[in-house]
Amino acid sequence: MTGQRQEVMAALFVDMGSYIQGRWVRAKYECVRCQTTEGPVKGADRVREFVARIRTEHPTYCIANQQGATAA
Ligand SMILES: [Zn+2]
């Protein structure tokens, strides 16, 4: 035990019920810090685009990040 634990920033969920023809067709993003869920988005192309951008895009307007910045 190190006494430290890594904080989980966010979680990306891909709905396993929507796996069609070898491609994910639905995904959603859940931020555990601000309790925001984005999506789900549907369609292989949209899912791919969503997954690619959401992890960098969400923190730019994440409420939890803004609160942390204010306190600093
Ligand atoms: Zn957030």
N, CA, C, O and the ligand as a Tripos MOL2 file, in Angstrom:
@<TRIPOS>MOLECULE
protein
  289   287    73     0     0
PROTEIN
NO_CHARGES

@<TRIPOS>ATOM
      1 N           0.8500   -1.2000    0.0000 N.3       1 MET1
      2 CA          0.0000    0.0000    0.0000 C.3       1 MET1
      3 C           0.8820    1.2440    0.0000 C.2       1 MET1
      4 O           1.7650    1.3750    0.8480 O.2       1 MET1
      5 N           0.6610    2.1260   -0.9080 N.am      2 THR2
      6 CA          1.4720    3.3310   -1.0290 C.3       2 THR2
      7 C           0.8510    4.4970   -0.2910 C.2       2 THR2
      8 O           1.5280    5.4900   -0.0260 O.2       2 THR2
      9 N          -0.4000    4.4000    0.0420 N.am      3 GLY3
     10 CA         -1.0810    5.5170    0.6750 C.3       3 GLY3
     11 C          -1.5930    6.5250   -0.3370 C.2       3 GLY3
     12 O          -2.2630    7.4960    0.0160 O.2       3 GLY3
     13 N          -1.2720    6.2840   -1.5840 N.am      4 GLN4
     14 CA         -1.7630    7.1650   -2.6400 C.3       4 GLN4
     15 C          -2.6510    6.3710   -3.5780 C.2       4 GLN4
     16 O          -2.4590    5.1730   -3.7850 O.2       4 GLN4
     17 N          -3.6030    7.0480   -4.1270 N.am      5 ARG5
     18 CA         -4.3820    6.3990   -5.1580 C.3       5 ARG5
     19 C          -4.5640    7.3600   -6.3180 C.2       5 ARG5
     20 O          -4.7390    8.5650   -6.1370 O.2       5 ARG5
     21 N          -4.5190    6.8040   -7.4860 N.am      6 GLN6
     22 CA         -4.7060    7.6430   -8.6600 C.3       6 GLN6
     23 C          -6.1810    7.9540   -8.8330 C.2       6 GLN6
     24 O          -7.0360    7.0710   -8.7600 O.2       6 GLN6
     25 N          -6.4540    9.2080   -9.0600 N.am      7 GLU7
     26 CA         -7.8260    9.6260   -9.2540 C.3       7 GLU7
     27 C          -8.2480    9.3570  -10.6960 C.2       7 GLU7
     28 O          -7.5470    9.6920  -11.6500 O.2       7 GLU7
     29 N          -9.3830    8.7580  -10.8110 N.am      8 VAL8
     30 CA         -9.9010    8.5070  -12.1470 C.3       8 VAL8
     31 C         -10.5320    9.7860  -12.6740 C.2       8 VAL8
     32 O         -11.4610   10.3320  -12.0800 O.2       8 VAL8
     33 N         -10.0170   10.2410  -13.7770 N.am      9 MET9
     34 CA        -10.4750   11.5150  -14.3220 C.3       9 MET9
     35 C         -11.8360   11.3800  -14.9940 C.2       9 MET9
     36 O         -12.7190   12.2160  -14.8030 O.2       9 MET9
     37 N         -11.9910   10.3590  -15.7520 N.am     10 ALA10
     38 CA        -13.2230   10.1970  -16.5030 C.3      10 ALA10
     39 C         -13.2590    8.7950  -17.0750 C.2      10 ALA10
     40 O         -12.2620    8.0730  -17.0760 O.2      10 ALA10
     41 N         -14.3890    8.4410  -17.5440 N.am     11 ALA11
     42 CA        -14.5200    7.1180  -18.1170 C.3      11 ALA11
     43 C         -15.2050    7.2060  -19.4650 C.2      11 ALA11
     44 O         -16.1510    7.9710  -19.6570 O.2      11 ALA11
     45 N         -14.7220    6.4290  -20.3680 N.am     12 LEU12
     46 CA        -15.3250    6.3800  -21.6870 C.3      12 LEU12
     47 C         -16.0250    5.0370  -21.8380 C.2      12 LEU12
     48 O         -15.4200    3.9740  -21.6930 O.2      12 LEU12
     49 N         -17.2780    5.1160  -22.1250 N.am     13 PHE13
     50 CA        -18.0370    3.8920  -22.2580 C.3      13 PHE13
     51 C         -18.4520    3.6690  -23.7050 C.2      13 PHE13
     52 O         -18.9280    4.5760  -24.3870 O.2      13 PHE13
     53 N         -18.2620    2.4700  -24.1350 N.am     14 VAL14
     54 CA        -18.7940    2.0880  -25.4400 C.3      14 VAL14
     55 C         -19.8260    0.9970  -25.1830 C.2      14 VAL14
     56 O         -19.5450   -0.0350  -24.5740 O.2      14 VAL14
     57 N         -20.9960    1.2610  -25.6600 N.am     15 ASP15
     58 CA        -22.0990    0.3510  -25.4200 C.3      15 ASP15
     59 C         -21.8750   -0.9570  -26.1770 C.2      15 ASP15
     60 O         -21.8700   -0.9920  -27.4070 O.2      15 ASP15
     61 N         -21.6940   -2.0060  -25.4230 N.am     16 MET16
     62 CA        -21.3990   -3.2880  -26.0470 C.3      16 MET16
     63 C         -22.6010   -3.8990  -26.7450 C.2      16 MET16
     64 O         -22.4740   -4.8430  -27.5250 O.2      16 MET16
     65 N         -23.7640   -3.3480  -26.4530 N.am     17 GLY17
     66 CA        -24.9650   -3.8620  -27.0950 C.3      17 GLY17
     67 C         -25.1180   -3.3790  -28.5280 C.2      17 GLY17
     68 O         -26.0100   -3.8220  -29.2510 O.2      17 GLY17
     69 N         -24.2440   -2.4690  -28.9290 N.am     18 SER18
     70 CA        -24.3850   -1.8780  -30.2470 C.3      18 SER18
     71 C         -23.1580   -2.1420  -31.1150 C.2      18 SER18
     72 O         -22.6990   -1.2720  -31.8550 O.2      18 SER18
     73 N         -22.6540   -3.3300  -31.0100 N.am     19 TYR19
     74 CA        -21.4950   -3.7280  -31.7970 C.3      19 TYR19
     75 C         -22.0060   -4.4780  -33.0150 C.2      19 TYR19
     76 O         -22.4260   -5.6320  -32.9270 O.2      19 TYR19
     77 N         -21.9620   -3.8040  -34.1440 N.am     20 ILE20
     78 CA        -22.5760   -4.3740  -35.3400 C.3      20 ILE20
     79 C         -21.5550   -4.4580  -36.4590 C.2      20 ILE20
     80 O         -20.8770   -3.4780  -36.7660 O.2      20 ILE20
     81 N         -21.4490   -5.5970  -37.0520 N.am     21 GLN21
     82 CA        -20.5560   -5.8260  -38.1880 C.3      21 GLN21
     83 C         -19.1280   -5.3830  -37.8800 C.2      21 GLN21
     84 O         -18.4500   -4.7990  -38.7250 O.2      21 GLN21
     85 N         -18.6880   -5.6690  -36.6690 N.am     22 GLY22
     86 CA        -17.3020   -5.3880  -36.3030 C.3      22 GLY22
     87 C         -17.0190   -3.9370  -35.9930 C.2      22 GLY22
     88 O         -15.8540   -3.5590  -35.8700 O.2      22 GLY22
     89 N         -18.0500   -3.1030  -35.8590 N.am     23 ARG23
     90 CA        -17.8120   -1.6900  -35.5680 C.3      23 ARG23
     91 C         -18.7110   -1.2430  -34.4310 C.2      23 ARG23
     92 O         -19.8800   -1.6200  -34.3510 O.2      23 ARG23
     93 N         -18.1360   -0.4270  -33.5510 N.am     24 TRP24
     94 CA        -18.9490    0.1660  -32.5010 C.3      24 TRP24
     95 C         -19.8660    1.2110  -33.1150 C.2      24 TRP24
     96 O         -19.4340    2.0370  -33.9200 O.2      24 TRP24
     97 N         -21.1130    1.1690  -32.7350 N.am     25 VAL25
     98 CA        -22.0510    2.1160  -33.3220 C.3      25 VAL25
     99 C         -22.6490    3.0530  -32.2830 C.2      25 VAL25
    100 O         -23.4770    3.9060  -32.6030 O.2      25 VAL25
    101 N         -22.2170    2.8840  -31.0280 N.am     26 ARG26
    102 CA        -22.7210    3.7990  -30.0140 C.3      26 ARG26
    103 C         -21.6900    3.9540  -28.9120 C.2      26 ARG26
    104 O         -21.0660    2.9790  -28.4950 O.2      26 ARG26
    105 N         -21.5120    5.1830  -28.4390 N.am     27 ALA27
    106 CA        -20.5570    5.4360  -27.3660 C.3      27 ALA27
    107 C         -21.0370    6.6090  -26.5330 C.2      27 ALA27
    108 O         -21.7510    7.4840  -27.0220 O.2      27 ALA27
    109 N         -20.6390    6.6180  -25.2750 N.am     28 LYS28
    110 CA        -20.9260    7.7730  -24.4320 C.3      28 LYS28
    111 C         -19.7290    8.0120  -23.5260 C.2      28 LYS28
    112 O         -18.9140    7.1190  -23.2940 O.2      28 LYS28
    113 N         -19.6420    9.2200  -23.0270 N.am     29 TYR29
    114 CA        -18.5270    9.6240  -22.1780 C.3      29 TYR29
    115 C         -19.0920   10.0900  -20.8510 C.2      29 TYR29
    116 O         -20.0060   10.9130  -20.8050 O.2      29 TYR29
    117 N         -18.5480    9.5620  -19.7870 N.am     30 GLU30
    118 CA        -19.0190    9.9460  -18.4650 C.3      30 GLU30
    119 C         -17.8470   10.4840  -17.6590 C.2      30 GLU30
    120 O         -16.8830    9.7660  -17.3950 O.2      30 GLU30
    121 N         -17.9350   11.7560  -17.2680 N.am     31 CYS31
    122 CA        -16.8980   12.3830  -16.4580 C.3      31 CYS31
    123 C         -17.2500   12.1700  -14.9940 C.2      31 CYS31
    124 O         -18.3090   12.5980  -14.5340 O.2      31 CYS31
    125 N         -16.3670   11.5130  -14.2700 N.am     32 VAL32
    126 CA        -16.6500   11.2060  -12.8670 C.3      32 VAL32
    127 C         -16.3970   12.4110  -11.9660 C.2      32 VAL32
    128 O         -16.7920   12.4050  -10.8000 O.2      32 VAL32
    129 N         -15.7450   13.4370  -12.4920 N.am     33 ARG33
    130 CA        -15.4340   14.6160  -11.6850 C.3      33 ARG33
    131 C         -16.6130   15.5780  -11.6250 C.2      33 ARG33
    132 O         -16.9190   16.1100  -10.5580 O.2      33 ARG33
    133 N         -17.2750   15.8070  -12.7470 N.am     34 CYS34
    134 CA        -18.3980   16.7400  -12.7640 C.3      34 CYS34
    135 C         -19.7250   16.0250  -12.9600 C.2      34 CYS34
    136 O         -20.7710   16.6660  -13.0670 O.2      34 CYS34
    137 N         -19.6830   14.7110  -13.0080 N.am     35 GLN35
    138 CA        -20.8910   13.9050  -13.0940 C.3      35 GLN35
    139 C         -21.6710   14.1520  -14.3830 C.2      35 GLN35
    140 O         -22.8890   13.9880  -14.4380 O.2      35 GLN35
    141 N         -20.9390   14.5470  -15.4060 N.am     36 THR36
    142 CA        -21.5920   14.8150  -16.6850 C.3      36 THR36
    143 C         -21.4620   13.6170  -17.6060 C.2      36 THR36
    144 O         -20.4010   13.0050  -17.7240 O.2      36 THR36
    145 N         -22.5550   13.3060  -18.2440 N.am     37 THR37
    146 CA        -22.5170   12.2730  -19.2710 C.3      37 THR37
    147 C         -22.7780   12.9230  -20.6230 C.2      37 THR37
    148 O         -23.7540   13.6520  -20.8010 O.2      37 THR37
    149 N         -21.9100   12.6530  -21.5510 N.am     38 GLU38
    150 CA        -22.0930   13.1730  -22.9020 C.3      38 GLU38
    151 C         -22.4050   12.0210  -23.8380 C.2      38 GLU38
    152 O         -21.8600   10.9240  -23.7110 O.2      38 GLU38
    153 N         -23.2750   12.2900  -24.7610 N.am     39 GLY39
    154 CA        -23.7100   11.2490  -25.6610 C.3      39 GLY39
    155 C         -24.9430   10.5530  -25.1110 C.2      39 GLY39
    156 O         -25.6120   11.1400  -24.2610 O.2      39 GLY39
    157 N         -25.2830    9.3750  -25.5250 N.am     40 PRO40
    158 CA        -24.4810    8.6280  -26.5100 C.3      40 PRO40
    159 C         -24.6020    9.1770  -27.9300 C.2      40 PRO40
    160 O         -25.5860    9.8120  -28.3080 O.2      40 PRO40
    161 N         -23.5540    8.9000  -28.6880 N.am     41 VAL41
    162 CA        -23.5900    9.1750  -30.1070 C.3      41 VAL41
    163 C         -23.7470    7.8440  -30.8260 C.2      41 VAL41
    164 O         -23.3520    6.7950  -30.3180 O.2      41 VAL41
    165 N         -24.3190    7.9050  -31.9920 N.am     42 LYS42
    166 CA        -24.5970    6.6720  -32.7360 C.3      42 LYS42
    167 C         -24.0100    6.7450  -34.1300 C.2      42 LYS42
    168 O         -23.9270    7.8090  -34.7440 O.2      42 LYS42
    169 N         -23.6060    5.5850  -34.6080 N.am     43 GLY43
    170 CA        -23.0280    5.5160  -35.9490 C.3      43 GLY43
    171 C         -21.5180    5.3820  -35.8670 C.2      43 GLY43
    172 O         -20.8770    6.0880  -35.0890 O.2      43 GLY43
    173 N         -20.9490    4.4970  -36.6490 N.am     44 ALA44
    174 CA        -19.5230    4.1960  -36.5560 C.3      44 ALA44
    175 C         -18.6610    5.4360  -36.7420 C.2      44 ALA44
    176 O         -17.6950    5.6350  -36.0060 O.2      44 ALA44
    177 N         -19.0010    6.2650  -37.7130 N.am     45 ASP45
    178 CA        -18.1910    7.4560  -37.9720 C.3      45 ASP45
    179 C         -18.3070    8.4500  -36.8400 C.2      45 ASP45
    180 O         -17.3050    9.0230  -36.4130 O.2      45 ASP45
    181 N         -19.5150    8.6650  -36.3460 N.am     46 ARG46
    182 CA        -19.7070    9.5960  -35.2350 C.3      46 ARG46
    183 C         -19.0320    9.0960  -33.9750 C.2      46 ARG46
    184 O         -18.4410    9.8820  -33.2340 O.2      46 ARG46
    185 N         -19.1110    7.8070  -33.7240 N.am     47 VAL47
    186 CA        -18.4700    7.2320  -32.5450 C.3      47 VAL47
    187 C         -16.9680    7.4410  -32.6030 C.2      47 VAL47
    188 O         -16.3520    7.8180  -31.6070 O.2      47 VAL47
    189 N         -16.3920    7.2040  -33.7340 N.am     48 ARG48
    190 CA        -14.9490    7.3500  -33.8810 C.3      48 ARG48
    191 C         -14.5300    8.8050  -33.6510 C.2      48 ARG48
    192 O         -13.5390    9.0780  -32.9740 O.2      48 ARG48
    193 N         -15.2880    9.7140  -34.2140 N.am     49 GLU49
    194 CA        -14.9910   11.1390  -34.0550 C.3      49 GLU49
    195 C         -15.2000   11.5620  -32.6120 C.2      49 GLU49
    196 O         -14.4080   12.3280  -32.0640 O.2      49 GLU49
    197 N         -16.2470   11.0740  -32.0060 N.am     50 PHE50
    198 CA        -16.5780   11.4030  -30.6190 C.3      50 PHE50
    199 C         -15.4860   10.9210  -29.6720 C.2      50 PHE50
    200 O         -15.0300   11.6690  -28.8070 O.2      50 PHE50
    201 N         -15.0800    9.6940  -29.8370 N.am     51 VAL51
    202 CA        -14.0370    9.1110  -28.9850 C.3      51 VAL51
    203 C         -12.7270    9.8650  -29.1450 C.2      51 VAL51
    204 O         -11.9880   10.0570  -28.1790 O.2      51 VAL51
    205 N         -12.4430   10.2930  -30.3760 N.am     52 ALA52
    206 CA        -11.1780   10.9700  -30.6580 C.3      52 ALA52
    207 C         -11.1100   12.3410  -29.9920 C.2      52 ALA52
    208 O         -10.0370   12.7680  -29.5650 O.2      52 ALA52
    209 N         -12.2430   13.0340  -29.8980 N.am     53 ARG53
    210 CA        -12.1890   14.4140  -29.4260 C.3      53 ARG53
    211 C         -12.6280   14.6010  -27.9780 C.2      53 ARG53
    212 O         -12.1880   15.5460  -27.3240 O.2      53 ARG53
    213 N         -13.4880   13.7170  -27.4630 N.am     54 ILE54
    214 CA        -14.1360   14.0070  -26.1940 C.3      54 ILE54
    215 C         -13.1570   14.0470  -25.0270 C.2      54 ILE54
    216 O         -13.3410   14.8360  -24.1000 O.2      54 ILE54
    217 N         -12.1370   13.2260  -25.0530 N.am     55 ARG55
    218 CA        -11.2120   13.1770  -23.9180 C.3      55 ARG55
    219 C         -10.3560   14.4360  -23.8090 C.2      55 ARG55
    220 O          -9.8890   14.7790  -22.7230 O.2      55 ARG55
    221 N         -10.1530   15.1200  -24.9240 N.am     56 THR56
    222 CA         -9.4190   16.3800  -24.8780 C.3      56 THR56
    223 C         -10.3740   17.5590  -24.8220 C.2      56 THR56
    224 O         -10.0340   18.6130  -24.2830 O.2      56 THR56
    225 N         -11.5580   17.3870  -25.3730 N.am     57 GLU57
    226 CA        -12.4910   18.4960  -25.4530 C.3      57 GLU57
    227 C         -13.2280   18.7130  -24.1330 C.2      57 GLU57
    228 O         -13.3770   19.8520  -23.6890 O.2      57 GLU57
    229 N         -13.6780   17.6610  -23.5190 N.am     58 HIS58
    230 CA        -14.4460   17.8140  -22.2810 C.3      58 HIS58
    231 C         -13.6910   18.5800  -21.1870 C.2      58 HIS58
    232 O         -14.2730   19.4760  -20.5760 O.2      58 HIS58
    233 N         -12.4410   18.2670  -20.9210 N.am     59 PRO59
    234 CA        -11.7120   18.9870  -19.8510 C.3      59 PRO59
    235 C         -11.6600   20.4910  -20.0580 C.2      59 PRO59
    236 O         -11.4580   21.2260  -19.0920 O.2      59 PRO59
    237 N         -11.8370   20.9810  -21.2960 N.am     60 THR60
    238 CA        -11.7740   22.4160  -21.5480 C.3      60 THR60
    239 C         -12.9960   23.1310  -20.9940 C.2      60 THR60
    240 O         -12.9490   24.3380  -20.7530 O.2      60 THR60
    241 N         -14.0840   22.4090  -20.7910 N.am     61 TYR61
    242 CA        -15.2710   23.0310  -20.2120 C.3      61 TYR61
    243 C         -15.8140   22.2420  -19.0240 C.2      61 TYR61
    244 O         -16.9460   22.4510  -18.5890 O.2      61 TYR61
    245 N         -14.9860   21.3270  -18.5040 N.am     62 CYS62
    246 CA        -15.3970   20.5270  -17.3510 C.3      62 CYS62
    247 C         -15.5840   21.4300  -16.1200 C.2      62 CYS62
    248 O         -14.6900   22.2010  -15.7730 O.2      62 CYS62
    249 N         -16.7180   21.3320  -15.4830 N.am     63 ILE63
    250 CA        -17.0190   22.1520  -14.3110 C.3      63 ILE63
    251 C         -16.0100   21.8870  -13.1920 C.2      63 ILE63
    252 O         -15.5880   22.8190  -12.5060 O.2      63 ILE63
    253 N         -15.6330   20.6570  -13.0090 N.am     64 ALA64
    254 CA        -14.6740   20.2990  -11.9620 C.3      64 ALA64
    255 C         -13.3170   20.9480  -12.2170 C.2      64 ALA64
    256 O         -12.6610   21.3990  -11.2770 O.2      64 ALA64
    257 N         -12.8960   20.9980  -13.4590 N.am     65 ASN65
    258 CA        -11.6360   21.6550  -13.8060 C.3      65 ASN65
    259 C         -11.6960   23.1490  -13.5360 C.2      65 ASN65
    260 O         -10.7270   23.7420  -13.0620 O.2      65 ASN65
    261 N         -12.8400   23.7570  -13.8410 N.am     66 GLN66
    262 CA        -12.9890   25.1970  -13.6390 C.3      66 GLN66
    263 C         -12.9660   25.5290  -12.1540 C.2      66 GLN66
    264 O         -12.4050   26.5520  -11.7630 O.2      66 GLN66
    265 N         -13.5530   24.7010  -11.3390 N.am     67 GLN67
    266 CA        -13.5370   24.9270   -9.8940 C.3      67 GLN67
    267 C         -12.1110   24.8160   -9.3660 C.2      67 GLN67
    268 O         -11.6990   25.5950   -8.5060 O.2      67 GLN67
    269 N         -11.3490   23.8290   -9.8910 N.am     68 GLY68
    270 CA         -9.9770   23.6510   -9.4670 C.3      68 GLY68
    271 C          -9.1210   24.8540   -9.8480 C.2      68 GLY68
    272 O          -8.2430   25.2620   -9.0880 O.2      68 GLY68
    273 N          -9.3760   25.4200  -11.0240 N.am     69 ALA69
    274 CA         -8.6100   26.5570  -11.4970 C.3      69 ALA69
    275 C          -8.8910   27.7790  -10.6360 C.2      69 ALA69
    276 O          -7.9930   28.5810  -10.3800 O.2      69 ALA69
    277 N         -10.1260   27.9210  -10.1910 N.am     70 THR70
    278 CA        -10.4950   29.0550   -9.3610 C.3      70 THR70
    279 C          -9.7920   29.0050   -8.0100 C.2      70 THR70
    280 O          -9.3830   30.0310   -7.4650 O.2      70 THR70
    281 N          -9.6590   27.7900   -7.4830 N.am     71 ALA71
    282 CA         -9.0650   27.6260   -6.1610 C.3      71 ALA71
    283 C          -7.5500   27.8320   -6.1980 C.2      71 ALA71
    284 O          -6.9370   28.1740   -5.1870 O.2      71 ALA71
    285 N          -6.9550   27.6200   -7.3760 N.am     72 ALA72
    286 CA         -5.4980   27.7150   -7.4750 C.3      72 ALA72
    287 C          -5.0090   29.1610   -7.4360 C.2      72 ALA72
    288 O          -3.8050   29.4080   -7.5090 O.2      72 ALA72
    289 ZN        -16.1380   16.8960  -16.3570 Zn       73 ZN73
@<TRIPOS>BOND
     1     1     2 1
     2     2     3 1
     3     3     4 2
     4     3     5 am
     5     5     6 1
     6     6     7 1
     7     7     8 2
     8     7     9 am
     9     9    10 1
    10    10    11 1
    11    11    12 2
    12    11    13 am
    13    13    14 1
    14    14    15 1
    15    15    16 2
    16    15    17 am
    17    17    18 1
    18    18    19 1
    19    19    20 2
    20    19    21 am
    21    21    22 1
    22    22    23 1
    23    23    24 2
    24    23    25 am
    25    25    26 1
    26    26    27 1
    27    27    28 2
    28    27    29 am
    29    29    30 1
    30    30    31 1
    31    31    32 2
    32    31    33 am
    33    33    34 1
    34    34    35 1
    35    35    36 2
    36    35    37 am
    37    37    38 1
    38    38    39 1
    39    39    40 2
    40    39    41 am
    41    41    42 1
    42    42    43 1
    43    43    44 2
    44    43    45 am
    45    45    46 1
    46    46    47 1
    47    47    48 2
    48    47    49 am
    49    49    50 1
    50    50    51 1
    51    51    52 2
    52    51    53 am
    53    53    54 1
    54    54    55 1
    55    55    56 2
    56    55    57 am
    57    57    58 1
    58    58    59 1
    59    59    60 2
    60    59    61 am
    61    61    62 1
    62    62    63 1
    63    63    64 2
    64    63    65 am
    65    65    66 1
    66    66    67 1
    67    67    68 2
    68    67    69 am
    69    69    70 1
    70    70    71 1
    71    71    72 2
    72    71    73 am
    73    73    74 1
    74    74    75 1
    75    75    76 2
    76    75    77 am
    77    77    78 1
    78    78    79 1
    79    79    80 2
    80    79    81 am
    81    81    82 1
    82    82    83 1
    83    83    84 2
    84    83    85 am
    85    85    86 1
    86    86    87 1
    87    87    88 2
    88    87    89 am
    89    89    90 1
    90    90    91 1
    91    91    92 2
    92    91    93 am
    93    93    94 1
    94    94    95 1
    95    95    96 2
    96    95    97 am
    97    97    98 1
    98    98    99 1
    99    99   100 2
   100    99   101 am
   101   101   102 1
   102   102   103 1
   103   103   104 2
   104   103   105 am
   105   105   106 1
   106   106   107 1
   107   107   108 2
   108   107   109 am
   109   109   110 1
   110   110   111 1
   111   111   112 2
   112   111   113 am
   113   113   114 1
   114   114   115 1
   115   115   116 2
   116   115   117 am
   117   117   118 1
   118   118   119 1
   119   119   120 2
   120   119   121 am
   121   121   122 1
   122   122   123 1
   123   123   124 2
   124   123   125 am
   125   125   126 1
   126   126   127 1
   127   127   128 2
   128   127   129 am
   129   129   130 1
   130   130   131 1
   131   131   132 2
   132   131   133 am
   133   133   134 1
   134   134   135 1
   135   135   136 2
   136   135   137 am
   137   137   138 1
   138   138   139 1
   139   139   140 2
   140   139   141 am
   141   141   142 1
   142   142   143 1
   143   143   144 2
   144   143   145 am
   145   145   146 1
   146   146   147 1
   147   147   148 2
   148   147   149 am
   149   149   150 1
   150   150   151 1
   151   151   152 2
   152   151   153 am
   153   153   154 1
   154   154   155 1
   155   155   156 2
   156   155   157 am
   157   157   158 1
   158   158   159 1
   159   159   160 2
   160   159   161 am
   161   161   162 1
   162   162   163 1
   163   163   164 2
   164   163   165 am
   165   165   166 1
   166   166   167 1
   167   167   168 2
   168   167   169 am
   169   169   170 1
   170   170   171 1
   171   171   172 2
   172   171   173 am
   173   173   174 1
   174   174   175 1
   175   175   176 2
   176   175   177 am
   177   177   178 1
   178   178   179 1
   179   179   180 2
   180   179   181 am
   181   181   182 1
   182   182   183 1
   183   183   184 2
   184   183   185 am
   185   185   186 1
   186   186   187 1
   187   187   188 2
   188   187   189 am
   189   189   190 1
   190   190   191 1
   191   191   192 2
   192   191   193 am
   193   193   194 1
   194   194   195 1
   195   195   196 2
   196   195   197 am
   197   197   198 1
   198   198   199 1
   199   199   200 2
   200   199   201 am
   201   201   202 1
   202   202   203 1
   203   203   204 2
   204   203   205 am
   205   205   206 1
   206   206   207 1
   207   207   208 2
   208   207   209 am
   209   209   210 1
   210   210   211 1
   211   211   212 2
   212   211   213 am
   213   213   214 1
   214   214   215 1
   215   215   216 2
   216   215   217 am
   217   217   218 1
   218   218   219 1
   219   219   220 2
   220   219   221 am
   221   221   222 1
   222   222   223 1
   223   223   224 2
   224   223   225 am
   225   225   226 1
   226   226   227 1
   227   227   228 2
   228   227   229 am
   229   229   230 1
   230   230   231 1
   231   231   232 2
   232   231   233 am
   233   233   234 1
   234   234   235 1
   235   235   236 2
   236   235   237 am
   237   237   238 1
   238   238   239 1
   239   239   240 2
   240   239   241 am
   241   241   242 1
   242   242   243 1
   243   243   244 2
   244   243   245 am
   245   245   246 1
   246   246   247 1
   247   247   248 2
   248   247   249 am
   249   249   250 1
   250   250   251 1
   251   251   252 2
   252   251   253 am
   253   253   254 1
   254   254   255 1
   255   255   256 2
   256   255   257 am
   257   257   258 1
   258   258   259 1
   259   259   260 2
   260   259   261 am
   261   261   262 1
   262   262   263 1
   263   263   264 2
   264   263   265 am
   265   265   266 1
   266   266   267 1
   267   267   268 2
   268   267   269 am
   269   269   270 1
   270   270   271 1
   271   271   272 2
   272   271   273 am
   273   273   274 1
   274   274   275 1
   275   275   276 2
   276   275   277 am
   277   277   278 1
   278   278   279 1
   279   279   280 2
   280   279   281 am
   281   281   282 1
   282   282   283 1
   283   283   284 2
   284   283   285 am
   285   285   286 1
   286   286   287 1
   287   287   288 2
@<TRIPOS>SUBSTRUCTURE
     1 MET1         2 RESIDUE 1 A MET
     2 THR2         6 RESIDUE 1 A THR
     3 GLY3        10 RESIDUE 1 A GLY
     4 GLN4        14 RESIDUE 1 A GLN
     5 ARG5        18 RESIDUE 1 A ARG
     6 GLN6        22 RESIDUE 1 A GLN
     7 GLU7        26 RESIDUE 1 A GLU
     8 VAL8        30 RESIDUE 1 A VAL
     9 MET9        34 RESIDUE 1 A MET
    10 ALA10       38 RESIDUE 1 A ALA
    11 ALA11       42 RESIDUE 1 A ALA
    12 LEU12       46 RESIDUE 1 A LEU
    13 PHE13       50 RESIDUE 1 A PHE
    14 VAL14       54 RESIDUE 1 A VAL
    15 ASP15       58 RESIDUE 1 A ASP
    16 MET16       62 RESIDUE 1 A MET
    17 GLY17       66 RESIDUE 1 A GLY
    18 SER18       70 RESIDUE 1 A SER
    19 TYR19       74 RESIDUE 1 A TYR
    20 ILE20       78 RESIDUE 1 A ILE
    21 GLN21       82 RESIDUE 1 A GLN
    22 GLY22       86 RESIDUE 1 A GLY
    23 ARG23       90 RESIDUE 1 A ARG
    24 TRP24       94 RESIDUE 1 A TRP
    25 VAL25       98 RESIDUE 1 A VAL
    26 ARG26      102 RESIDUE 1 A ARG
    27 ALA27      106 RESIDUE 1 A ALA
    28 LYS28      110 RESIDUE 1 A LYS
    29 TYR29      114 RESIDUE 1 A TYR
    30 GLU30      118 RESIDUE 1 A GLU
    31 CYS31      122 RESIDUE 1 A CYS
    32 VAL32      126 RESIDUE 1 A VAL
    33 ARG33      130 RESIDUE 1 A ARG
    34 CYS34      134 RESIDUE 1 A CYS
    35 GLN35      138 RESIDUE 1 A GLN
    36 THR36      142 RESIDUE 1 A THR
    37 THR37      146 RESIDUE 1 A THR
    38 GLU38      150 RESIDUE 1 A GLU
    39 GLY39      154 RESIDUE 1 A GLY
    40 PRO40      158 RESIDUE 1 A PRO
    41 VAL41      162 RESIDUE 1 A VAL
    42 LYS42      166 RESIDUE 1 A LYS
    43 GLY43      170 RESIDUE 1 A GLY
    44 ALA44      174 RESIDUE 1 A ALA
    45 ASP45      178 RESIDUE 1 A ASP
    46 ARG46      182 RESIDUE 1 A ARG
    47 VAL47      186 RESIDUE 1 A VAL
    48 ARG48      190 RESIDUE 1 A ARG
    49 GLU49      194 RESIDUE 1 A GLU
    50 PHE50      198 RESIDUE 1 A PHE
    51 VAL51      202 RESIDUE 1 A VAL
    52 ALA52      206 RESIDUE 1 A ALA
    53 ARG53      210 RESIDUE 1 A ARG
    54 ILE54      214 RESIDUE 1 A ILE
    55 ARG55      218 RESIDUE 1 A ARG
    56 THR56      222 RESIDUE 1 A THR
    57 GLU57      226 RESIDUE 1 A GLU
    58 HIS58      230 RESIDUE 1 A HIS
    59 PRO59      234 RESIDUE 1 A PRO
    60 THR60      238 RESIDUE 1 A THR
    61 TYR61      242 RESIDUE 1 A TYR
    62 CYS62      246 RESIDUE 1 A CYS
    63 ILE63      250 RESIDUE 1 A ILE
    64 ALA64      254 RESIDUE 1 A ALA
    65 ASN65      258 RESIDUE 1 A ASN
    66 GLN66      262 RESIDUE 1 A GLN
    67 GLN67      266 RESIDUE 1 A GLN
    68 GLY68      270 RESIDUE 1 A GLY
    69 ALA69      274 RESIDUE 1 A ALA
    70 THR70      278 RESIDUE 1 A THR
    71 ALA71      282 RESIDUE 1 A ALA
    72 ALA72      286 RESIDUE 1 A ALA
    73 ZN73       289 GROUP 0 **** ****
